[in-house]
Amino acid sequence: MLSQDTLFGTDNGFLSSHPSESIAIFLLVLFVIFSVSESLWPRHPATKKTLGHSYKTNFLLFACNTIVMSLLSMSTLSLLAQQHSQQGLLRYLSNPFWQAVLSFLLLDLLLYFWHRLCHTKNMLWMFHRVHHNDPSVNTSTGFRVHPLELLLTNLLKAVYIVVMGVDQRMVLANETLLTAAVMFHHSNIPIRAEKWLGRILIVPALHRTHHSTLRCEHDSNYGAVLSIWDRLFGSFKWRQPGAIGLEGETPLDFFSLILFGFTPIKPAAVTNPVGLPSNLDDMIAEAAYYKAEKRNFMPGHELLDWIEAKKEIINRFPGGHPNFQPRQRQWS
């Protein structure tokens, strides 16, 4: 996501004499359009109290992150681009167009793996779960980021800029696209031809699955802009989640969320209450794969394959039940 310091950074002659201001205005207008649209035509209804609480907390986190990034001089992303644009790997491509395309694709791929790592490593998940604890996913949820996670993400981007030699124009263009995409896939609005669009981009339905309370669902659809990475690396899932947010009681106000990001994840007291294996999800995925293979991977049956495989495997174990939900993370 576009860091606030980059958004309000220094002038570099891109788009106009004040490119950062122009981009900030563009993204602000885009935010207003998404917010008004989901208010008038919500895809999933939410109470005014829940939605208001979500917006308030997310705006406070945005303001906090803006201050933190300014104090830590994270606007150096633009300065790094200015200093290293002729020294990185992109200099071996002479065509500016392909430089821009490659810089965006590799950044999107890098953020895919970073996002996936934030779900698999408990130390990173501690901070990333702050983003997932919003029970009402909406346009503002994209800014619900713990300050330390934002700092780590920007440090990763800084290394990427230096290694690749991304220039200032590419940095601004990439960050603008990323921020617009984040607001889009968090928005609570109906999208026409969403299935078709989801073949290429991360759309709201895909990212809503990512915000499911079930680990077998939220450990999926990690892409920021493109969905092709999830398809390539086996993390693509198209499902309608039953519930959004984190399982159990979690803090929702600003100060509690900041502390929540530093709270260690306690292991579950009982990880296998009905005698089911700890790798249940993997077993179900393998069984579903063989079912799909028998049909020559004909699309449209993925969810049915998963449900049937789940029932068959669970029924093999003592105490198993078809309606059993796969074990979830222990949040606190």
C-alpha positions as CSV (number, residue, x, y, z in Angstrom):
1,M,0.0,0.0,0.0
2,L,1.2,3.5,-0.7
3,S,2.9,4.9,2.4
4,Q,1.6,8.2,3.5
5,D,5.0,9.9,3.3
6,T,5.4,8.9,-0.3
7,L,1.9,10.1,-1.0
8,F,2.8,13.5,0.4
9,G,6.4,13.5,-0.7
10,T,8.6,15.9,-2.5
11,D,8.1,17.3,-6.0
12,N,9.9,15.4,-8.7
13,G,8.3,16.8,-11.9
14,F,6.0,13.9,-12.5
15,L,2.4,14.4,-13.7
16,S,2.6,18.1,-12.9
17,S,4.8,20.5,-11.0
18,H,3.4,19.0,-7.8
19,P,2.9,15.3,-8.6
20,S,2.5,14.1,-5.0
21,E,-0.3,16.6,-4.4
22,S,-2.0,15.5,-7.7
23,I,-1.8,11.8,-6.7
24,A,-3.0,12.6,-3.2
25,I,-6.1,14.4,-4.6
26,F,-6.7,11.5,-7.1
27,L,-6.6,8.9,-4.3
28,L,-8.7,11.0,-2.0
29,V,-11.4,11.3,-4.7
30,L,-11.2,7.5,-5.3
31,F,-11.6,6.9,-1.6
32,V,-14.7,9.1,-1.5
33,I,-16.2,7.4,-4.5
34,F,-15.7,3.9,-3.0
35,S,-16.9,5.0,0.4
36,V,-20.1,6.7,-0.9
37,S,-20.8,3.8,-3.2
38,E,-20.6,1.1,-0.5
39,S,-22.7,3.3,1.7
40,L,-25.5,3.7,-0.9
41,W,-25.2,0.2,-2.4
42,P,-23.6,-2.1,0.2
43,R,-22.8,-5.6,-1.1
44,H,-22.9,-6.9,2.5
45,P,-25.0,-5.0,5.0
46,A,-23.4,-3.6,8.2
47,T,-24.9,-1.7,11.1
48,K,-24.1,2.0,11.3
49,K,-22.5,1.4,14.7
50,T,-20.1,-1.3,13.4
51,L,-19.3,0.7,10.3
52,G,-18.7,3.9,12.2
53,H,-16.4,2.2,14.7
54,S,-14.5,0.7,11.8
55,Y,-14.0,4.0,10.0
56,K,-13.0,5.8,13.2
57,T,-10.4,3.2,14.2
58,N,-9.0,3.0,10.6
59,F,-8.7,6.8,10.3
60,L,-6.8,7.0,13.6
61,L,-4.4,4.3,12.5
62,F,-3.9,6.1,9.2
63,A,-3.1,9.4,11.1
64,C,-0.8,7.5,13.4
65,N,1.0,5.9,10.5
66,T,1.4,9.2,8.8
67,I,3.1,10.8,11.8
68,V,5.3,7.7,12.4
69,M,6.4,7.6,8.8
70,S,7.2,11.3,8.8
71,L,9.3,11.1,12.0
72,L,11.2,8.1,10.6
73,S,11.8,9.9,7.3
74,M,10.3,7.1,5.3
75,S,9.9,9.6,2.4
76,T,13.4,8.4,1.6
77,L,11.7,5.9,-0.8
78,S,11.5,8.8,-3.3
79,L,15.0,9.9,-2.4
80,L,16.4,6.4,-2.7
81,A,14.8,6.2,-6.2
82,Q,16.5,9.4,-7.1
83,Q,19.9,8.3,-6.0
84,H,19.9,4.6,-7.2
85,S,17.8,4.7,-10.4
86,Q,20.9,4.3,-12.6
87,Q,22.6,1.7,-10.4
88,G,20.1,-1.2,-10.1
89,L,19.2,-4.2,-12.2
90,L,16.7,-2.3,-14.3
91,R,19.5,-0.4,-16.0
92,Y,20.1,-3.5,-18.1
93,L,16.7,-2.9,-19.8
94,S,17.0,0.0,-22.3
95,N,13.3,0.4,-23.0
96,P,11.6,2.6,-20.3
97,F,8.2,1.0,-20.9
98,W,9.5,-2.5,-20.1
99,Q,11.4,-1.1,-17.2
100,A,8.1,0.3,-15.8
101,V,6.2,-2.9,-16.4
102,L,8.9,-5.1,-14.9
103,S,9.2,-2.9,-11.8
104,F,5.5,-3.1,-11.2
105,L,5.2,-6.9,-11.7
106,L,8.2,-7.7,-9.5
107,L,7.0,-5.3,-6.8
108,D,3.5,-7.0,-6.8
109,L,5.2,-10.4,-6.7
110,L,7.4,-9.3,-3.8
111,L,4.4,-8.0,-1.8
112,Y,2.6,-11.3,-2.5
113,F,5.3,-13.3,-0.8
114,W,5.7,-10.7,2.0
115,H,1.9,-10.9,2.6
116,R,2.1,-14.7,2.6
117,L,5.0,-14.6,5.1
118,C,2.9,-12.4,7.4
119,H,0.4,-15.2,7.6
120,T,2.8,-18.0,8.2
121,K,5.3,-16.5,10.7
122,N,3.7,-15.8,14.1
123,M,6.1,-12.9,14.8
124,L,4.8,-11.1,11.7
125,W,1.2,-12.3,12.1
126,M,1.1,-10.6,15.5
127,F,1.1,-7.2,13.7
128,H,-0.7,-8.3,10.6
129,R,-3.7,-9.6,12.6
130,V,-4.5,-6.0,13.5
131,H,-5.5,-5.5,9.8
132,H,-7.7,-8.7,10.0
133,N,-9.6,-7.8,13.1
134,D,-12.0,-5.4,11.3
135,P,-15.4,-7.1,11.5
136,S,-16.7,-4.8,8.8
137,V,-14.4,-4.9,5.7
138,N,-14.8,-1.6,3.8
139,T,-12.7,0.9,1.9
140,S,-11.0,2.3,5.0
141,T,-9.9,-1.2,6.1
142,G,-7.0,-0.9,3.7
143,F,-5.5,1.7,6.0
144,R,-5.9,-0.5,9.1
145,V,-2.2,-1.4,9.4
146,H,-0.1,-1.6,12.6
147,P,2.7,1.0,12.4
148,L,5.4,-1.6,12.8
149,E,4.1,-3.6,10.0
150,L,4.0,-0.5,7.8
151,L,7.5,0.3,8.8
152,L,8.7,-3.2,7.9
153,T,6.9,-3.1,4.6
154,N,8.5,0.2,3.6
155,L,11.9,-1.1,4.6
156,L,11.3,-4.0,2.2
157,K,10.3,-1.6,-0.5
158,A,13.4,0.5,0.1
159,V,15.6,-2.5,-0.4
160,Y,13.7,-3.4,-3.6
161,I,14.1,0.2,-5.0
162,V,17.9,0.1,-4.4
163,V,18.4,-3.4,-5.8
164,M,16.3,-2.8,-8.9
165,G,17.1,0.9,-9.4
166,V,13.5,2.0,-9.7
167,D,13.3,5.7,-10.6
168,Q,11.0,8.3,-8.9
169,R,8.3,8.2,-11.6
170,M,8.0,4.4,-11.3
171,V,7.8,4.6,-7.5
172,L,5.0,7.1,-7.6
173,A,3.2,5.2,-10.4
174,N,3.5,1.8,-8.6
175,E,2.5,3.2,-5.2
176,T,-0.5,4.9,-6.7
177,L,-1.7,1.7,-8.4
178,L,-1.1,-0.3,-5.2
179,T,-3.1,2.1,-3.1
180,A,-6.0,2.3,-5.6
181,A,-6.0,-1.5,-5.7
182,V,-6.1,-1.8,-1.9
183,M,-9.0,0.5,-1.6
184,F,-10.8,-1.3,-4.5
185,H,-10.5,-4.8,-3.1
186,H,-11.5,-3.8,0.4
187,S,-14.6,-1.9,-0.8
188,N,-18.0,-3.3,0.0
189,I,-19.5,-2.7,-3.4
190,P,-21.0,-5.1,-6.0
191,I,-18.9,-5.5,-9.1
192,R,-20.2,-6.6,-12.5
193,A,-18.4,-9.5,-14.2
194,E,-16.4,-10.0,-11.0
195,K,-15.7,-13.7,-11.8
196,W,-14.1,-12.7,-15.1
197,L,-12.2,-9.7,-13.6
198,G,-11.0,-12.0,-10.8
199,R,-9.1,-14.0,-13.3
200,I,-6.6,-11.1,-13.5
201,L,-7.1,-8.9,-10.5
202,I,-7.8,-9.3,-6.8
203,V,-11.5,-8.2,-6.6
204,P,-13.6,-7.6,-3.4
205,A,-15.1,-11.1,-3.4
206,L,-11.6,-12.7,-3.4
207,H,-10.3,-10.4,-0.7
208,R,-13.4,-10.9,1.4
209,T,-12.4,-14.6,1.5
210,H,-9.0,-13.5,2.7
211,H,-10.7,-11.8,5.7
212,S,-12.6,-14.9,6.7
213,T,-12.4,-16.0,10.4
214,L,-11.4,-19.5,9.2
215,R,-7.7,-20.1,8.7
216,C,-8.3,-22.4,5.8
217,E,-9.9,-19.4,4.0
218,H,-8.0,-16.4,5.2
219,D,-4.7,-18.1,4.3
220,S,-5.4,-17.4,0.6
221,N,-5.7,-14.7,-2.0
222,Y,-2.5,-12.8,-0.9
223,G,-2.2,-10.7,-4.0
224,A,-2.2,-6.9,-3.8
225,V,-3.2,-6.1,-7.4
226,L,-2.9,-9.3,-9.6
227,S,-4.5,-12.6,-8.8
228,I,-2.2,-14.5,-11.1
229,W,0.4,-15.0,-8.3
230,D,-2.2,-16.8,-6.1
231,R,-3.1,-19.1,-9.1
232,L,0.5,-19.8,-9.8
233,F,1.5,-20.6,-6.2
234,G,-1.7,-22.5,-5.2
235,S,-3.2,-19.9,-2.8
236,F,-6.2,-18.9,-4.9
237,K,-9.7,-19.6,-3.4
238,W,-13.1,-18.3,-4.4
239,R,-15.5,-18.8,-1.5
240,Q,-18.2,-17.0,0.4
241,P,-16.9,-16.7,4.0
242,G,-19.4,-17.3,6.8
243,A,-17.9,-14.7,9.1
244,I,-15.4,-11.8,8.8
245,G,-12.6,-10.7,11.2
246,L,-10.9,-12.7,13.9
247,E,-12.5,-15.5,15.9
248,G,-13.3,-14.7,19.5
249,E,-13.1,-11.3,21.2
250,T,-10.4,-9.0,20.0
251,P,-9.9,-5.2,20.6
252,L,-11.4,-2.8,18.2
253,D,-10.4,0.7,19.5
254,F,-7.2,2.4,18.4
255,F,-5.0,2.2,21.5
256,S,-6.0,-1.4,22.2
257,L,-5.1,-2.4,18.6
258,I,-1.6,-0.9,18.9
259,L,-1.0,-3.0,22.0
260,F,-2.7,-6.0,20.4
261,G,0.0,-6.0,17.7
262,F,2.6,-6.5,20.4
263,T,0.7,-9.3,22.2
264,P,2.3,-12.7,21.7
265,I,0.1,-15.4,20.2
266,K,-0.7,-18.0,22.8
267,P,-0.8,-21.6,21.7
268,A,-4.2,-23.3,21.8
269,A,-4.7,-25.3,25.0
270,V,-6.3,-28.1,23.0
271,T,-5.3,-28.3,19.4
272,N,-7.1,-31.6,18.5
273,P,-10.4,-31.7,20.5
274,V,-12.0,-34.5,18.5
275,G,-9.0,-36.6,17.6
276,L,-8.5,-35.1,14.1
277,P,-5.0,-34.7,12.7
278,S,-3.2,-31.4,12.8
279,N,-2.6,-31.4,9.0
280,L,-6.4,-31.8,8.3
281,D,-6.4,-29.0,5.8
282,D,-3.6,-30.5,3.8
283,M,-5.3,-33.9,3.7
284,I,-8.5,-32.3,2.5
285,A,-6.7,-30.3,-0.2
286,E,-4.9,-33.4,-1.5
287,A,-8.2,-35.4,-1.6
288,A,-9.9,-32.5,-3.4
289,Y,-7.1,-32.3,-5.9
290,Y,-7.5,-36.0,-6.8
291,K,-11.3,-35.4,-7.3
292,A,-10.6,-32.5,-9.6
293,E,-8.0,-34.6,-11.5
294,K,-10.6,-37.3,-12.2
295,R,-12.6,-34.6,-14.0
296,N,-9.6,-33.4,-15.9
297,F,-9.7,-30.2,-13.7
298,M,-13.0,-29.0,-15.2
299,P,-13.7,-25.6,-13.5
300,G,-16.8,-24.9,-11.5
301,H,-16.6,-27.8,-9.0
302,E,-13.8,-26.6,-6.7
303,L,-16.1,-25.9,-3.7
304,L,-18.0,-29.1,-4.1
305,D,-14.8,-31.1,-4.3
306,W,-13.5,-29.5,-1.1
307,I,-16.8,-30.2,0.8
308,E,-17.0,-33.8,-0.3
309,A,-13.3,-34.4,0.5
310,K,-13.8,-32.8,3.9
311,K,-16.7,-35.0,4.8
312,E,-15.0,-38.2,3.6
313,I,-11.7,-37.5,5.6
314,I,-13.4,-36.3,8.8
315,N,-15.7,-39.4,8.9
316,R,-12.6,-41.6,8.9
317,F,-11.6,-40.4,12.4
318,P,-13.2,-41.2,15.8
319,G,-15.4,-38.3,16.8
320,G,-15.4,-36.8,13.3
321,H,-18.4,-35.0,12.1
322,P,-19.2,-33.6,8.6
323,N,-19.9,-30.1,10.1
324,F,-16.6,-29.9,11.9
325,Q,-14.8,-26.7,11.2
326,P,-11.0,-27.0,10.6
327,R,-8.9,-25.7,13.6
328,Q,-8.3,-22.0,13.7
329,R,-5.5,-19.8,15.0
330,Q,-5.4,-18.9,18.6
331,W,-5.7,-15.1,18.6
332,S,-4.9,-14.1,22.1
